[in-house]
Amino acid sequence: MHKPHTGHLARAIRAATLLGLLGGSSAGWAVELYAQGDSQLNADLEAAFGLFHSAESYAQSGTLDEGSADWQEAYFKYGVSGSQGLSAAGDQLYGKFNWVSSATFGDGDAAGWSNGSERTTKIEDAYLGWRSGQRFAALGENGVDLSFGRQNIVIGDGFLVSGDALNLGDEIADGVLDRGGAYYLTARKAFDRTAVLRLGGEQGLRGDLMWLKSDNRAQGKAELAVATLENVSDKGTVGLTYLDVLDTDEEFDFVGRKGIRTYSLRGQGNAGVDQLFLAGEYAQQDKNGDDENAWYLEAGWTFAELPWSPTVNYRYSRFSASYDPLFYGNGRALGTWFQGEVASNYAGPFNNNTQVHHVGIKAAPLENLSVGALFYDFATLETDNRLNLDGRELNLYAEWAVGEHLFVMPLLGFYKPETDAAHGGTQLGNDDSNVYAQLIMATTF
């Protein structure tokens, strides 16, 4: 959505993404433990802590009363990663193994997905891979990349898949969906089992073949087959994605996800104009015989000649009434694809049965500080026997690299629903404007 800045701020944005604040993938911060010749071993360490306040609560879990909620979330991720060169062609083995310890404290979140009692430590990443270096020169540098195990997977900007990142807590479904806390911070993003073949280099024609298996009960423990084909150039990327839900666990497949097939066409780039940003995706979904769809178009411009180099983006997105948003998440920037901090996390809509107008503004007053505003207008498509989730939201935020290893993101949100829970909405007790605040602190070692 926004073009990256250089220096400390770029590292801050990448770290925020790494820590789940923006939901994408990143290599993270590594402390070198051993390096000799083609062998390398690193210690990977990261942590995040969040303070949250919502003046209103939402009828998602069925366990909350009206009123405010205050809670805290934290996680610590730790482990090792490494690589081993194999030949003069530059091919190598690589891998990662780490754990995540996570927790939620206080009241639990404003939707009742968690209650503040969640705590756990589990393995997060555990995978091995091989990349080809120059062994297949016609395919480019590392033109063949094969990996297996437990790892995070992001496709495009996260419109369909941005990890297995739904982290519900102990408050709903008698706790059977609990993943151990840090609902907002999304401490856990890795698919439980994967087999991934990537073909092609950083430019030109490339593609992926993937088998992904989720162990997330809130996602029906879905098993996916995914194929992508992309053309990457200096002007942008155009890509095709095919996703087939091969199987689910019937006990937890609450939405009838088994058998869904989704086809998408996407594009993103600047069309050769440095200050321009264009993006869009159209997804057609065969949902067990019913046709659903979702799509968006976005355009942005960076006013590089003005102080602070402000960027302005507009996006329109539409998700049909029974569209399944699958494993979507913030694959590109804040607000993509969790639209509105209150709406996307607590109140709804959750990327179905809605159309959304979005305007984003971002500027960099300092090299290590950016500030932004995100506005959303939500309009429900069908209200018969469905929730009315019309509303508006404004988020004001900053991304601040305090130092090389400490990153801070404060955010203030204002959310106004059209109606309350007693009249077909989700906000408990009233349809007043909700004042929401959060402070995220992230560190890498």
N, C-alpha and C positions, 0 to 999 in steps of 0.2 A: 504494500500500500504506500509506504513511504520509502524514498531512497535513503540508503544508509549514509551516515556521516563517518568521517575518518577519526583516527586516533583513539583516545580513551572512550569516547562515546560509542564508537563501533564495538569496542570490546564490551561495554556495558550492555548494549543491545543484544549481542551474542550471548552474554552470560544470562541475561533475563530470559532469553529464548531457551537456553539450556535448562534453566531451573523451572521451566514449566509456566513462567509468567506469560510468555508469548506462545508456548505450546509447540515450538518447532524442534528441530534436531540440531545438535551442535557437538563438536568434538570435546568441548569442555576444557578445563584447565588441568594440566598434567605436570607433576613434579618428576623430573627424570631420576630414576633410581639406578639405571645401568645403561650404558651405551658403548658398544665396541663393534667396529666394523658395521655389518648389516644387522646387528642385534640391538634391540632397544626394549627397555621395560620402564613403565611409568606408574606412578601412584596418582590416581584420579580422585579428587576430593572436591565436594561442593556442598553447600548448605543454604537453606532459605528459611526465613521466618516471616510470618505475616500477622498483622493486627487488623481486625475487621469490626466494623460497626454498621448495623442497618437499623434505621428508625422504625421500619415496618417488617413484618414477617409474611410468609407465603404458604398457601395451602397445597404443598406438594406431597409431604409425608403423611398428612392427616393427623399429626401428633402435636402441632403447635397451636398456641393461642395468639391473638393479636398482641402487638407490642414490639419492642425492640429486641435485638439480639447482638451480643458482643461475644466474639470468639477469637481464638488464635490458632494458627497452624504452623507446623515446622517439619522439616525433614533434613536428613543428613545422608549423603550418598558417598560411598567410599569403596575403593577397590583398586584393581590394577588393569593396565592395558599394555599391549606390546606388539612388536612385529619382528619377523626374522626373514632376512633376505635369503633367497634360494639359489640364484645364479646371476651371471653377468647380464642377463636380459632384464634384470630389475624386478622380477616377480618375487612375491613375498607372501608369507603367512602372517596373519594378524588376528588379534582377538581381544576380548575384554571380559572381565569378571568383576562384578561389584554387588554390593548390598545397598538397600535403602532402609533407614529407620525413620518412621514418620509418626505424627501424632496430631490430634485436634484437641484443643482445650476450651474451657469456658462453656457458653451456652450451646455450642454447635451452630451451624450456619443458619441463615435466614429462611431457608426452605425446608429445614428439617432433614436434609440428606444425612447429616451427622448430628451427634448430641454432645460432643466434647469428651467422650470416653474412649475414643479410638486410639489404639497404640499397636504398632507391630514393627518387626524387622524381618525383611525377606530379601531373597536374591532378586536383583533387578535385571542387569545385563549379564548374559553368559553366552558368548558366541565365538565362533572361529570362522575365518575366511581366508580366501586366497585371491590375490589380484595379480594380473599378468604382466605388469610393467610394459616392456617393449616386445614381449614374446609374440604378440599378434599385432604387428605394427600397422597393418591395414585398418585395424579397429581403433587405433589411437592409444595414447598412454593409458595403461590399466583398462584396456578395451574389453577384458573379461574379468568379472568380479563375482566370485561365488562365495556365499556365506550361509551358515547354518546356526541355529540356536535361538536364544532369547534376546531380542533386540527391538529397538524402536524403528518404525517405518513411517515415512511421510511421503505422500504422493502429491506432486504439484504444490499448491499453497494450502493444502489441508481441507479442501472442499469436500472430499470423500473420505480420506484417511489421513489422520495426523496422530499416529500411535494409538495404543489401547489405553486411553488416558482418562476414562470415566472412573473416578475414585469415590464411590458412594460409601457411606458410613454405616453405623450400627442402629440408626433410628428407624429405618424402614425395613419391611419384610422380615421382621423378627431377627434382623442382623445377618441374614444369610448372604447379603450383597456386600458386606463390609470388607473393604480393602485396606483398612488400617489407618485412616485419617488423611489429612491434607487434601481435602476435596478441591479447594480452589487451586492450590499450588500444584496439583496433579503430580504427586511424588512418583507415581508409577505410570510409565508410558509404554513399556516394552510388551510386544506380543510374546506369548509363552513359548511358542515353537514357530520357527520360520525356516524356509529354504528360499534363497533369493539368488537369482542369476541376473546380473547386469551386463549388458553388451553395448559397447560403444564408448567413445571418449567424451571429452567435455564439449566438443563441437560436432556439428553434423547430425547424422541420423543415429539414434541410440534407442534402447528399449530395455524393459525389465520383465522377467517372469518370476512370480512369487507365489508361494504357498504360505499362508499365515493362519495360525491357530491361536485363538484367544482363550485365556482361562478366566476371563472376567464374567461373572454370573450376570451382572447388570447388562452385558452385551450379548447374553444368550450363549456365551462360550462358543462364538461363531467360528467356523472354519471357512477360509476365503481362498479363492484362486484369483490372482490379479495379473493382468498383462498390460503393459504400457508401451507406446511407441511415440517418440518425440523427435523433433528436428530443432536443434539448438544453433542459433547464430548470434552475431553481435547485436542484431536488431530485436531479438526476443526468442521465445520458445513456443512452439505449437505442439500440442500433445494429444494423444488418444489414450483412453483408459477403459479397460473392461474389467468388471469385478463381479464375481459369482459367489454367492453364499452357498457353499457346498453342503454344509451341515450345521446344526446347532444342538444344544442340549434341550430337549423338549421341556424339561422341568423349569427352565429359565428363559425360554424363548417367548417372552410375554407379548411380542408384537408380530409374531408370525414371520420371522426373518428368513427362515430356511427357504432356499430356492430363489431368492431375489437376485435378479441380474441387472446390473447398472452399466450403461455405456456413456462415456462423456468425451466431449471435445473441449479443449482449453487452450488458451493462449495468454502470454504475458511478455511484456517488453516495452521498448521505447520507439519502435519503428524507425530507428536511426536518428531520432531527435533527442538530444541529451536531456532536456528538461521535461520531456513528456513521459508519462507512465500510462500504459494501457493494459487491461486485464479482463478476462471473461472466461466463463465456462458454462456449458450446457450439459446437463445430465438427464438422460432418459432412463427410466426405471421400469422394468417388468416385475411387478410385485405380485407374483403368483396369479398372472392373468390380467391384473389391473395395470393400466398405464399411469405412471406418475412422472413428474419431472421437477427439476430445479435448475435455476440459472441465474447468472449475474453478469453485469457489465460495469466496468469501472474505468474512470479516467482521472488523471492527476497531472498537476503541473508544478514544477519547482521554480520559484522566482529567484534564481541564483544571483541576480544583480541587486536585490534588496537586502537590507540588513537582516541578519539571522537566517537568510535563505529559506523563507517559508515555503512549505508545500501544501497545496490544497487538492483534496481528492473528493470525487463524488462517485457513489456506487448505488446501483439499484439491484436488488436481489429478490427472487420470488421462488417459493417452495410450495408445491401443490399440497392439497389437504391431507393426503395420506402418504406423502413422500417419506421414506426412511432416510434420515441424514447419515446413517452408518457410523463411521468412526471419525467424524469431522473434528477439527480443532484449529488452534491458532498456529498455522503453518508459516505465516508470513510476517504478521505484525499484530499488535494489540487491536482487537476488534475483527480479526480475520481468522477463524470464523465464529468465535464467540462474540456475538453482536450485542453490545451493551453489557456492562458489568453486572447490573441488577437483572436485566431481562434474560441474558443468556445463561446465568448461573442459578437464579432463584425463581423469578417470576414467570419466565417464558415470554415469547415463544422460543422453542428449541429447534429452530430451522425446519419447521414444517407448518403448513397451513397459514402462511403469512407472506406479505410482501414488505420490504424494508427499503426506505430511503435513508441513505447514510452520507454524511458530510464529515470529512476529517481535515483538521488543520494541524500542522506541526512545524516547529521552528527550533533553531539551535542558537540561543543567545551566547553560549560558551561552547568551547570544544568538548567539554565533558558534561554538558547539560543540554537536554532538549525538553521542550514543553509542547503540549498538544491539547486539542479539544476534539471530542468525538460526539456527533449528534446522530440520533436514530429516530425514525418515525415508523412505528409498527402498525400494520393494518391486517387484521384477520381476514382470510379469504372466505371461509365458511363458518357460520356460527350455529347452524342447526345441530343440536345435540353435541355441540363442541364448546370449548371455552372461548370466551371473547378476550383476546389478549392484545387488543388495541392499546397503544400507549406511546409515550415519547420518553427519550432518555438523553441526558447530556453528561458526558464524562470529561473531567479536567484532570490532567495528569502531567507528571514530569518523570524523566529518566536521568538519573544523576550518578555519574561515576565518581564517587567520593575519593577513591584511590584506585590503584591498579587491581586490588582484590576485593573491594567493597562497592556494591551497587545498591541504590535506593530508588524505589518507585512509589511515590505517594499518588493517591487518586481520590478525587471527590466526585460523587455521582448524584444526579437528581433524576428520579424516575417517577413519571406520572401515568398511572394506569387509567384507562377509560372507565373501568368499573371494578367493583370489589368482589370478593369471593362469594358473597351472598347473592350476587346478581350475575354470576357466570364468569367472573374473573378469578384471580388467585390471591390478591392482596387481602389479608385478613383484617376485618373490622372497618375498613374505610377505603375510599379511593383518593386519599390525600397524596400529595407529593412526598416521596420517600427521599430522605437525605442519607446517602451511603458513603462511607469512608473506608479506605484501606491503605495500609502502609506495608510495602514489601521490602525486605532487606535480604540481599543475597551476597554470599561470599564464595570465592573460589581460592584455593590454596596452591 
